Amino acid sequence: MIQLFHVYKEYAGEGLALVDVSLQVPKGEFVFVTGPSGAGKSTLLKLVFCAEPPSGGQLLVFGRNVAKLGPSGVPFLRRNIGVVFQDFKLLPDRTVAENVAFPLEVRGLAAAEVRRRVTAILRSVGLDHKQRRFPLSLSGGEQQRVAVARALVADPALLLADEPTGNLDPDRTLEVMDLLEDANARGTTVVVATHDRSLLQRYKKRVIALEAGRVISDGDSIRRAGTS
């Protein structure tokens, strides 16, 4: 599903954000990527989503070398990826329902099916009653849940979530994590970047720990990752 071979990412004037990263995430796995601020978690997810190119090494997503994707290759690949960005990236001039519907409309689903799916996923995140609101009228936590709903609504093959619970209270955090686990149970590969140690303790998943852009541990649980 995801394969990195000696990947580097350098930003001009800022130095290396990722250093010689090699790892693999098989289809159907649920993985946490953890580490302190600036460790490279967000950068790693951006590379997998093809938001930025690696500076060196090789990155394969769905078995395709992202460096060799043509002009139409990146959009096609992204249709199979759901993303929860740290800054949400909701469309301000579209309602909550329209934001969540967007991935389905790109796939050409019938309007009735789009409405059904949007209503169901918004109900699951507790926002069915705010379908007609605009993102900027919502709290940060509500915007976060809209972003999660949009990422999950199309049942993507791969879900990338960057701090998906960062603006949520404990109860909503558990609700969102349960949604991610449900998606994983249906076959979606899930990669969650987080600095929340309580999530690593509660959900016994594989943990990839980054520090200063390097993989410092890669294990089946928080204990093996050396962060307990």
N, C-alpha and C positions, 0 to 999 in steps of 0.2 A: 504493500500500500504506500508506505513512505520509506525511502532509502536515502541516506546521506553518507557520502564517502569523502572524508577529509575536506569538509566544507568550511570555507572562511567567508566572513562578511566584514568588509572595511568601509567605514564612512569617512569621507574626506574631512580632514581636520579633527576627527574624533578618534581615530584609531580603529582597532579591531573590536567588533561586537561579537563575532563568533570565531573561534580558533580551533581548527582541525577537528571539527565535529563529525563523528561517524556513528550512526545509529540506524536502527530499522524498527518500524512499527508495522507489524503484520495486520492483515485484514481482520476486522472484528475485535481488535484489542481496545482497551480503555487505558489511557496513559495520562499520568500527571507529569507536567514539566514544572519544576520548582527551582527556587533560588532567590537571592536577594534582588532588590531593585538594581537594574543595570546588568544583570547576569546574562542577558541575551534571550530571555523567554519570548518576548514579543517579536524580536527579530527572527527567531526560528520560525514562528508561525507565519510571519510575513513572507518568508522565503517559500514555505510550503504552499501558500496561497498564490504565489507568483506575483505578489505586490512589489517585490524587489528581487533583483537577480543576485545570486551568490557571487562573491569576488573570486572565489577559487573552489576547486573540488567539483563534485558531481552530485546533483540532487535529482532523484526520480520520484514522481508521484503517479500512482496508478500505472507504474511500469514505464512511464514516459520521461525522458530526459528533458527537464524544463528549459534548459539552455537551447534546445533544438525545436521548441514549439514555434510554429509560424504565427502570423498575425491572427488567425482564427483559432489557433490552438489553445491559447490561454482562456478566452471566454468559454470555450467548449469544456475545458477541464474544470473551470470554476462552477459550471452548472451542477457538478456532482459534489460540491463542497459547500457546507453550511459554515458560516463564520459569525462569531460573536466578538466584535471589536471592543477594545477598552473604552473608546470614545463613541460607541454605539453605531455611528454612521447612519442614523435614520434620516430619511428624506423629510425635511421640515415642511414642505408644501403638500405632503400627502398625509392622510389620516392614518391612525394606527392600523386599521384594517387594510388600507391600501399599501402600507409599508410591508405588512406581513404577506399580502397577496403577491407581491412583486416576483418572488422566485417561481411561483406557480404560473404566473402570466408569461414569464420568459419561456417556460416549458410548453406553453400552449394549451393548458388545461381548460376545460369548459367552464363557463362562468359559474354555473351551479355547483360544480365540484370545488372551485376556488372558494366560494362562499362557505361551503360546508367545512372545508379544511380550516379556513381562517377562524371561523366561529369556534370550532372544536379546540384548536391550539390556544386561542386567546382565553377560552374558558379554563383550560388547564393551568394557565399562569395567572388566573384571577383577574383578567382584564377584559372580559367579554362585554362589560358594561361601558367600556371606554373606546369602543371600536371607531367612533366618529370623532374622537378628539385628535388634536394634532400633537406631535411629539413635544414641542416646546411648552405645551400646557401641562405636561406630566412631570412628576418628580423624577429624580435620577434613578431611583429604584424601579419605578414604573417603566422608564425608558429602557432600563436593563432587561426587564422581562419582555418587552416588545422585541428587543434585539434577539433574545433567546427564542422567542416564538417564531420570528422570521427565519432563524437559522435551522429550526427543526421542522417547519411546516412541510417541506418537500421530501422528508425522509432521505437526506443526503447520504451518499456512500461514506463520506468523511465529514466530521464536524471538528472545527478548530475553535476553541473558546479561550479568549484572553481575559482572565480574571472575571469569569461570568457571574460571580456572586459578590463582587467587591462592593456594590452599593446596596446590598440586601440585608434585611434583618435575619436573625437565625432561622425563623420559621420559613421565610421565603427562600433562604439559601438551601434548606433541605428539600423544598419543593422543586427548585430548579435542578438540583443534583439528581433527584429521583427521575426527572424528565430525561436528563442526560443518560442515566442508567437504563431507562426504558428504551431509549433510542439505540443504545448499544446492544440491548437484548434483541432488538429487531434486526441487527446486523450492521448498524452504523459504527464505523471506527471513530473513536472519540479521543481527542487530544486536548487536555485542559491545562493551561498555564495558570499557576496560582502561587501565591506566597502564603496562603492560609494553611498553617500546619494542622489545624483542627480537621480540615477536609482530608488530609493525608492519613490522619489517625482513624477517622470514621470509615472512610472508604478504602479498603485494602486492595489497592491497584498497583500496577507497576509505576515506579517513580523514577524519572530521569532528573537528576539534580545538576544544575548549571552554576558555575561561578566564574566571573570574569570572562564569559564567553566559551568556557570549556566544560565538557561533560566530566564531572568529578565522581559521579556514581550512577549506576543504572541497575535497578533491582526490581523484584516482584512486589515489594511493599515498602512502607516507610522504614521498617526496621532494617531491611537490606540496603536501603538508600542512605542509611547512617544519619537520619534526621530525627530519630525518636529520642 
